[in-house]
Amino acid sequence: MHKKVHFSLLLSLCLLFGLIARAQDSTDGRPVSMADRLRADGKIYVVVAVLLTIFIGIIAYVIRLDRKISRLEKK
């Protein structure tokens, strides 16, 4: 079961990095003005930090839940 969890986490991270790389410009090639504004104000780092905190929390919860379920299955 742990291999499945590790594989799914690795796959989601790879997809997330691909999404981040593609999300840098709008579809017509012009830079996104909202992102430029947040970057200029320094608030983009707050947004990234909050998103990473939420994502890490969800991953930690899933791993903890998997361990508890594995322990119950062994009993």
HUZILIN-V551921 format. One record per pair of residues at least 4 apart in sequence whose C-alpha atoms are under 6 Angstrom apart, sorted by the first residue. I is the first residue (numbers start at 0). GAP is how many residues later the second one is. If there is no record, write none. Layout:
{{I GAP} {I GAP}}
//
This chain:
{{2 4} {11 4} {24 4} {24 6} {24 7} {25 4} {25 5} {25 6} {34 4} {35 4} {37 5} {37 6} {38 5} {44 4} {51 4}}
//
